[in-house]
Amino acid sequence: MKDATKCLHSGYHPKNTEPRVVPIVQSTTYVFDSTDDVAAVFDDPTKALIYSRFANPTVMAVEQKIAELEGGVAAMCTTSGQAANLLAILNICRAGDSFISTTQIYGGTINLFGFTLKKLGIECIFVGEEATDEEIEAAFKPNTKAVFGETIANPALSVFDIERFAKIAHKHGVPLIVDNTFATPILCKPFEFGADIVTHSTSKYMDGHALQIGGVIVDSGKFDWSNGNFPELVEPDESYHGLSYVKEYGKMAYILKARMQLMRDFGCYPAAHSAFLLNLGLETLAVRMKQYCENALTVAKYLEANDKVESVMYPGLENDKCHALAKKYLKGCSGVITFVIKGGKANAVKFMDALSLASNEVHVADIRTCVLHPASETHRQLTDEQLVAAGINSGMVRFSVGLEDVEDILADLDKAFAAID
């Protein structure tokens, strides 16, 4: 099936007389015929549903749909994109380990990687996307377990060179993890370019309607976890009576370890109703992404020609520094545009406050146009040096183009620019 068809049909296949729409299984628990049946599932939770902290039929249908869209073997939903990235790392890193991440990632992820994981004894080594192969390789340590990047960086709007970073990661025997939130599998499938694990904040384009927070981890099933660098996936897990994930589950070892260990202990699994709402968003994802890209390119060209704009970052523009990478990896550049207004923060704030159609809110990738000032809001905790490394300055505005008529969006921009002296 093509992506548009998968959006509607993957993950749930009703049988004779069953509901056409994915049903909401609103239950925390499941009934067994005997004590032995329950014991068997505690030994191996893949045998049956046991408790909705691990898995739920509604959520599982969404997981399968996302896995099929990405081309992976399996997926696990979480309560947020932050939780997805956290578990993706914790599944292969422990105290004393390190991993590499590009600096051009979401500010909240920088805080998670650079501060919170540091408290847990896991070091994040940051490198710029523009670093040479030699500079990236120099960042590796004997304890480095993964490489991380974002397909389309938030809010820098740079495009991650997936293939290059994958080759470097694999040379050192570690997986490449790619946050594919802004692109979604409609615009980019990182597994096709060598990525091993994909994460998403499903709160963004996948949901699309600003209804609920969520995340997901998708496993490609292609990485060799038995290469000697990941003993926890190979050696017996005493919390499951000596089970070896690689031996027992093969290509699904990574994602099942994440579910059986981390989801068991952290319990950051979404509710059935949240997954039901996410599925409604997924059903129209292919149609929406096409329109987001079309509207955003029109707006980006308008901004590029505006004399009150210092610079525009949108990979779909031919003059953008990432345009060549966008052509290689993307089937569209999403609906998010980053631009710098002349006059710095004062003019950026004046511009944003004059908008009426676009909402000033801490969100992005919505059906409605929204706007945000990264330096004051999402990236407020970063130091000046970190802001520069992330490609952010005080005049920068992140503009998330929605699905309104593009002429109305342009009219709103005209009014806001008129408010700047």
N, C-alpha and C positions, 0 to 999 in steps of 0.2 A: 504493500500500500504506500501511496505518497503521503507526505506529511499532513496535508489538509484532511485526508481520510483517516489517518491515525489519530488526529486530534478528536475526531468524532467516535471512532470505533475501537481503538486499542484499549486494553485493560479490562474491559467488561463485555461479556458476550452472553446475553440473556438466552436461556433455553425456553422451551415451549411453556407458555403461560406466565413466564417470569416478567418482572418490570422492565420496560424499555430503558428507563433512566437508572443510572447507578443508585441503588437504594442506600439510605443512611442506616447503618447498623449501629444504633445508639445503645451500646452495651459495653460495660467494662469487662465482663467475664463470660465464660463459656462453660457448658455443662458436659461432664464425662460420665461414661457408664460405670467405671470402676476406679478404684484407687490406683491400680496398676497402670491404667490409661493415663492418669494424671502424672504419675511418676515418670513414665516414659517420655512425656513431653517436657518435663523439667530437665531430663537428661539431654534432650535434643528438641528445642523449641520449633524446629522446622517441620516436625511431624504433624502438628496441628496448632490451631489457635489456642492460646493459653490465657492471655490477659492483654488488655488493650494498651498496656505500657510497652508491649513488644510489637503488636500488630493488630490490625482491625480490617475487616473485609472491605469497607469503603475506602480506607486509606490505601490498602493493597492494590485496589483497582487503579488508583491514581498513580501509585508507584510504578506499576507495570506499564501504564501509558507513557509516562515520562521516560522510562528505560527504553521503550521501543522508539520513541522520538529521537533519543540521543544515540541509539544504536548500541546500548549497553546490555549486559546480561541481567542486571537487577538494579533496583533503586531502594533507598530508604528515606522516607519523609521525616522531617524534624519540625519543631515549633517555630523556627526562624532560620534565616540564612546564616546568621552568626552561629547558631547551634550546628548547622551543617558543616561550616568551615572548621569549627572547633572539633567536632567528632572526626572529621576527615583527617585532621592532623593527629589527634590523640589515638586514633586507631593504629598508627604506625610509629608514633614518637612517645617516648617516656622520659622521665627526668634524666638529664645527662645527654640527651640527644639534641640535634639541631636540624633546621630545615632552611631552605632559601626561598625568599619571596621577592618579587619585584616591588619597587617603591610605588609604582603607579597602580595602587589599589584603593578601595574604599577606606575612608578614615576610620570607621569603626573596626574594620579588619586590621588596620595598622595597630590600633589600641589593643585588640585581642592578641595579635601576634607579638607585638613589641613589649607589652607590659604584663598582661594577665598570664600568658603562657610562660613568660620569664619567671613569674612567681612560682610556677609549677616546675621550674628547672629545665624548661625547653627553650632553647635559643633560636630566635629568628634572625637570619642573616639577610639584610636587605641589599639588593642590587638594582640598578636602574635598567629599564628595558633596553636602553641604548648602549649598555655595556658590551664590550667585545666578548667573543667566546673565551678568550684567555682570562679576562677579568671575572667572568662568571665562574669559570673553572677554579680560579684562585680562591673563590669564596667557599668551596667545598672543604669539609673537614672529614676525618674518619667516621665521625658520628652523624653525618648529615643523612637524613632519611627521605627527603622529598624536595621538590621544587614547586612553587605556587605562582600563579599569575591570573589576571582577569582578561577575558577575551577582548572586551571593550572596557577600558578603565573608567571608573567612577571617581571623580568627575573629569579626569584629564582627557578622556575620549581618545586615548592612544590605543592602538591595536597591538595586541600581544602576538609576537612571532612564535606561534605554537610549535611549529615544526623545528625551529632552531633550538628552542629551550628543551623540547622533548629529546632531541638527539644528545644534548649535553647531559640531561638527567639520566638517560639510559646508559650513556657511556660510564657513568658513575654508579650504575646499578640501583637507581632510585626512581620512583614514579613521578610523573608530572601531573599535578592537580590544577585544574582550570575552573575558575568561577565564570560560568557562562551566562550570568544573569541578564545582562543587557542585550546580548545577541539572541538568546534562546536557541533551541535546536532548529528553529525555522531559518535563522540567518547563518548559523554556524554549528557544525558538528565536530567538536574538538577531537573526538576519537579518530576521525578520519585523517588527522594530521599528527597523530602520535601521542596524544594525551591519554592518560590511564584512568584518572578519576575526574569526574565533573561535579561541581556543586552549583546550586542556584539559591538565590533568595526568591522563592516563589511568590512572595508578596508583590513583586514588581510585574513585569509583563505577563507572566503565566497566569496570575490572578487577574490583573488588569483593572480591577474595579475598586481597589483600596478597601477591601472587605475584611481581610484577615492576614495575619503574619504567618509565614511558613518558609521552609527550606527543604532541600533535598540533596542527597548524595547519590550519584550514579556510578556504577562500577563497569568499566569496559570489559573486564574479564580477561584482558590480554597480558597483564603484567605477571612476570614470573616471581612470585613471592618466596620461592624456595631457593633464591640465588645466594643465600647465606647472610643477607643483610637484615632479614626480618624473622628472627627466631620465634617471636610470639605467634606468628601465623603457622609455624611449622611444628614447634615443640608442643608437648601436651599441655592443655589448659586444665589446671587442677580444679578450677571452678566448674568445669564440665566433665569431671571424672576422667581426665587425661585425653580428651578429644583433641585431635590435630585438625585445624581448619583446612589447611592445604590438602591433607590426605583425605579428609572426609568430604570436602565440598569442591575441591578443584578450582575451576575458574570463578566460583562465587565465594571463595575464601574470605576476601577482604570485606565484602558487604555483609556477609553473615557474621563475621567476627564483630563488626560494628553493631549489628543488631543484638547479637547474643551476649556481648560483654557490655558495650557502652550504653546502648539503649536500655538494657536491663538495669544498669546502675544509675544512669542519669535521668532516665524517664522523660526525655524531651520529645515525646511523640505527639503528633497533632490529633485533635478530636475528629471524630467521624464527620461532624457537620462542617468543620473547616475544610476537610478534604472534598466534601460534596461541593462546596462553594468554589474551591480551586478547580475542580473538574469542569464546572460551568465556564470558567475563564479559559481553560485549556481547549475547550471545544471550538472556540472562535479565534484561537491564537494565530493560526496561519493567515486568516483574513485580516486580523488587526495589525499584525506586524507589517504587512504590505502597505497598509494605509499610513501607519506611523512613519515609515521610511519615506514615503512620498511626500507627506506633509512636512517632515523635518527638512528634507532637501530644499523645498521651496523656501522655508523660513531661514535656513542657513545661507542661501544665496541672497536673500533680502538683507540679512545681517552683514554679510561680506561687503555689500555695497553701501552700507550705512556709515557716514563720516563720523558718527559719534561712537563707533565701535573700533577698538584698537586691534583686536584679533578675534578670529573665530576658529574653534576646534570642532570639526565635524569631518570624519574620514571620507564621507561621500563627496566632499568638495575636491575638485581636481588639484587645487593648490595645497591641500592639507598634507602635512609631512607623512601621514600614515595612509595616504590614498592607495599606494601600491600594495601595502599589506592588506588593506580592506578589500581590494580587488581579488587578492589571493584567497583570503579566508572567509569573506562575508558575502552574503546574497542581499545585503542591505545593511545600513549602518545604525539602525534603531531610531527612536524618536527623540533621543537626548542630544542636546547641543550645549556646548560650553563656549562662552564668549566673554571677552574682557571689555568693559566700558571705559572709555577715556575719563580721567578724573578720579579714578580709584574708588574707594569704598563709599564716599559721600554720594557720588553720582550713581553708583550701583544701587544703593539703598533708595535713593530718590526715584530711580527708574522702577524698581520693584514695587514700591509703595503706590505708584501711579497706575499699575496694572489693575484691571477689573475682571476680565475674563479668566486670566491665569491666576490660580490660587497660590498664595505664598504659604508653602507648607513643607513639612519635613517628609517628603515623599517624592517618588520619581517613577516613571514608566506606568502612568495611569491613563485611563481613557480620557481624562480631562487634563487640559494643559496646566502645568504647575511649575513653580519657579523657586529657586533657593539660592542663598548666598553661602557657599561652602566655608569660607574663612570664618564666618560668624556663627555657623550652625553645625553642620555635620562634621567638620574638621576643626572645630573650635579647640579641642584638646591638644592638637598638634603644635609643636614648637615652630618657630619661624623657619628653621632649617628643614623640618619635616614638611612644612607647607610647600617650600620651594621644591623639595625632592618629589613631592606628589604633583607638582605642576600647578600649584594654586597661588594666586595673588589676590590682593584685597579688592580689585575691581572685577573679579571673576563672578559670573552668574551662570548657574546651571539651569537651563531651560528645557523642560520636558514637554515636547509637543504632543498634544492629545489628538482626539479624533473629531474635534469640531471642524466646521468648514474652515479651510485654511485662510480664506479671505477675512474671516472674523478674527482669527489669530493675528494676522498682519495688522488689522485695524487696531487691535489692542496694543500691539507693539508701537505703532505710530503714536498713539496717545501717550504711552509711557515715555518714549524718547522726547516728545514735545515738552515733558516736564523737566528735562535736563537743560540747564542754562547753556 
